Amino acid sequence: MFVLRCTLMIGLSAFACMAQQFGADSATQSQKMEVVLEQQVGKTARVVNPQHVFKTGDLVRFRFRSNFDGYLYVTDQASSGKYLKLFPGARAGADNRIVRGREYIIPATSGSWFRIDKPAGYETVFFTVTPARVGEKSTPPPPVLAPPPSEPLPAEMLPRCDDGIFRARGECLDDKAGASAVSPSDPGPAKLMPREIVVIRKTDSSVIAPASDGDAPIIYQFRIAHH
């Protein structure tokens, strides 16, 4: 079974702090969150472009920070079409409460990484943020996942290096990868009505913000390209 697996690896990270807009004193600002994708290189972690095309066997993780409190749920749809709950979980960390201004590593257990497995394609990681833990108050149930596709991905759905966003250092980038909104027709969180969001793509992170106030879940997807 080919999935984005959690593999225990020991590593250290020199991670630059995010902008002060995600500090603990940002309660009066609009809700927003930032997601950073990291790859393990040797015994260290390096921040990579969200549109980076990985290779099978690469180890990756996310760094997450928001300027509001809530609860985070992360689910993966592997390139094989199979689903796996990444967070919270026994190996990835069971406490999914998020506090404004605090940085979180996913997977949350010390020294853990997600391993990218074949076949080539896109790992689609769904992030769902709710104001209260699922089952409490009026919070809706966790995402209900659509059945995985039975046919292999068509050729146009396979990652490729996009010459239009090719970098001088030779990095392979795919414009279909990275953070984006989830539409009602997309597989994944099919039975939740997410808030409309705005996604700002940067070379080293993705900023996600709801387009309006409200208590509805914030849902977005992060596609990891690999060959």
Secondary structure, DSSP 8 states (H G I E B T S, - for coil): ----EEEE---EE------GGGSTT-TTS---EEEEEEEEETTEEEE--TTBEE-TT-EEEEEEEESS-EEEEEEEE-TTS-EEEEESBTTTBS--EE-TT-EEEES-STTEEEE--SSSEEEEEEEEEESS-TTSTT-----------SS---GGGS----GGG--TT---B-TT-EEEE--TTSSSS-SS----EEEEE-SS-EEEEESS--SS-EEEEEEEEE-
